[in-house]
Amino acid sequence: MSQAMLTVKQAGPLALIQDTGRFGVGHLGVTQGGAADWVSFRWANWLLGNASDSAALEIVMGGNLTLVANAEVRLALTGADLGATVDGQPLTTNTSFLLRSGQTLIFRQPRRGLRAYLAFPGGLNAPKVLGSRACTAREQIGGLHEDGKPLQTGDQLIWHGGVTAEHVMPEGTKPAMPEKSCQLSMVLGSQAAHFAGRSLYDAFSQAWTVDNRADRMGVRLTGKPLRSSLGGIISEGIPLGAVQIPPDGQPIILMNDRQTIGGYPRLGALTPMACALLAQCLPGTEVRLRPVSASQAQVAYRNQMRVWQ
Amino acid sequence: MKLRLETAAMDALTVRLFDTIDESNMAWIIAADQTLRKALGEALIDLIPSYTTLLVHYDCQQLTFAQVTTLIRGALRHLTPAESQNGQLHEIPVWYDESVGPELGGVAKRAGLSVDALIERHCNHDYCVFALGFAPGYGFMGLVDEDIATPRLKTPRRKVAPGSVGIADRQTAIYPLLSPGGWNILGRTAVPLFEYAKRGEPLLRPGDKVRFKAISKKEFEAAGGDTTPMEERS
């Protein structure tokens, strides 16, 4: 029998192989990468009983991404509802399902959320670059062919295999997809002191709009501009979720594929959970920033991690 | 050197040692980098040194906020600067030419220099590598002679060819791979800056020194250089 695989009959606009990301290499100028909605990504692997860092597909928008199986395989689908169907039958997100030999899996368009995650038994098979399979277009690194390219028509997806679990998500744990609006928790950074009181008030009291200039590098928010007394700063390391304020006063939230160092003043950083939520916000979504302490955020994070243990 | 710890994110701290850029910072930054790697061990996720700071991304499942600050303060209490001879000197051959360095003429004119004099000025200094960032293996170097310092382009290029050597204000750098960029490009080198497939190690490291050396088109080609003129402008 030939190798079990899924063939990409039609590539959508953006489907990327992702894992938890590339760590311990930031000092080389190499970005973190990894699944943008890491919560949904973790759930996808959990549903199959995979190791939590197993490589999966991050499917953005859908756009008729079409995959055909040549053997029976159990897959798990989480994250956004992209109107996925198997041979025309709608799929339920946040479950695992059987794809039979010859069946066609199609992702249409976002109905709720922006990024869907598709996990494979034992994780997708792709070469590791600098310790990770995360695919970063800008750095031309990772992915199926080690060149950072998203899935192309004709690509063949192979997985590590092994016995898969058929876990079911406990009630009340399903990650919420933002609809028209959502709240994003943020830890204030030390540079916040250089923002005028008025700007600090504006930062947390207004509803920001997610701009269409949004990708895996950064998400721009538009609203009443914020002013800092720091024009620019000496370039320094940028954490995930950093809320960077360029001269136009419109925040840019730096995401997984951000540059490792930068020189704009920062108000603080979204928590990792808020980053996962923001990664699911379509342009036009209204978001409110909510200040939390680092310790509070850590408690919430540890509680979330415990769910998967 | 004065130590300040600043909250950067839920699980990241900025360790601030200096307020201004200076070559003499590097010995301290390198020492702090080595010390923090040792002190945090398995709890360290990423450590990104830069001109005046180090960003510490730690595992908050292993260390609380209070624990990590205590640990960092303790580790850096008796910091001494690293031995300066640790850094390597790299000689980087560059083909300075308008076809691959479109700002060569403009930067020279702005400085009131001939193109040859500008090239000589750019080659006449051992630049310090202050930080790696922006792209894999991209080294921020300086400080460029004040006379030839030139601000970034008003509109960044959408595509800057790999190996492009540029300046922005008093900094100079080499683009390791095709990327957007707003620096003034003077020439191109054939030296690979980052070959992840082969070594996974960048050529340049913070604290290293770089000396540029002007070469002819023939020498550039012999070294495997790509002479295609600077790609598409935005």
Interface residues (C-beta under 8 A of the other chain):
Chain A: F23 G24 V25 G26 H27 L28 G29 V30 Q32 V129 L130 R138 E139 Q140 I141 E146 V187 L188 G189 S190 Q191 I234 S235 E236 G237 I238 P239 L240 G241 A242 Q259 T260 I261 G262 R266 G268 A269 T271 P272 A294 S295 A297 Q298 Y301 R302 M305
Chain B: E6 T7 A8 A9 M10 D11 A12 T14 T20 I21 D33 L44 I45 D46 L47 I48 P49 S50 Y51 T52 T53 L54 L55 H57 C60 Q61 T64 F65 A66 A131 L132 G133 F134 A135 P136 G137 Y138 F140 L177 L178 S179 F194 Y196 A197 G200 E201 P202 P206
